[in-house]
Amino acid sequence: MPEVRVKARDGSDHIVAATVGAPLMEALRDGRLGIDGTCGGACSCGTCHVYIQAEWLDRLPLKSSDETMMLEALGEFVPLKDNSRLSCQIPVNDALEGITVEIAPAVE
């Protein structure tokens, strides 16, 4: 199980184990770090928005058009960055061992 380094919204650091083949969102949700994953990974709610540390971006699949549209919609409510991703769209694999993510602000 790859370990994921997480900076929570309160600035605290955590490490969670992620299951290979599952979406990153599930490890963050199950770690109770403020990720809701309300849509269950269907890329339709934006409650799994994270910022990926820059050096990991090229190891991830490209954003789909659905993910891009959801992030653009989120941008009306929370800050987007070049490294914004929906964690439900990131399948965990062994190459992501040690990936660092920051939980993005919640939509209010």
N, C-alpha and C positions, 0 to 999 in steps of 0.2 A: 504494500500500500504506500504510494508516494505521500510524502509529507508536504503540506502546503503551509507557508508562512503567511500569517494574516495580520494586518493592522486594522483593528476595530475602529468604529466611529469615535470612541472615546480616547483613541490614541494608544490603547494597550496592544501588546503583541501576543499572538497566539500561534500554536502549531496544531493543525488538524490532519488526520489521516484521510486520504481520499481513495475511493475504490476505482481501480482501473476499469475503464469502459463506462463508468457512470459520469454524468455531468458534474463539473466542479461545484455547481450550485448545491448539490445534495450534501457534500462534505461541509460546506459553509453553513447551510441551513441546519444540519444535524449538530454542528458545533455550537449552535445557539449564538451566532455572532451578528445577528440583525438581518440576516437574509431570510426573506419569507418564501420566495419561490411559489407565490400564490397560484400561478398558472400551471405548476407542475412541470415546467420545462418546455412549454409550448411557444416560448418567445412572444408572449402576448401581454405581459404585465409590467415588466421592467423592475420588479422588486428584487432582482438578483444582480443589480448593477454594481460593478467593481471597477477599480483602476488596476491594471496589470503593470507591474514594474517593467520598465522599458526593455531591458535585455531579454525578456521572455516573449515579447510580442511576435517575433519571427518564428517562434516554435508553435504558434497556435494556428488553427485553421483560419482562413480569411473570414471576415464578416459576411454573412449572407445578406441579401437585400432585405429580408424580414428583420434581421437584427439591426441593420442600419436604420431602417424606418422606425423601429421601436426606440432606439437610442435618440434619434432626432425628435421624436415625440417627448421623450423624457427631458430633453434639453430645455423645454419650456418651464420645468419645475426644479431641476437640479443642475449643478454645473457638470458639463461634459468636458472631457479632456481627450487628447489624441489617443490615450491608452484606455479609454472607456470600453468596456465589454460587458455583455450579459453572460454571467457565469453558467447559465443553463445551456449555452451554446459552445461550451468548451469541454470536450470529452477528455477525461483524465487518461493519461498513459504514463508509462514509466519515465519517459523523457521529461515529464513535468515535475520530477522529484525536486523539491526545494523552491518551486515557483513562489513568488511573493505577490500578494494582492492586497489592496486596500479596499475596505468596504466603502462604497460611495454614500453620500448623504441620502437619507430616506426622503421619499416624496411626501410632502405634507399638504 
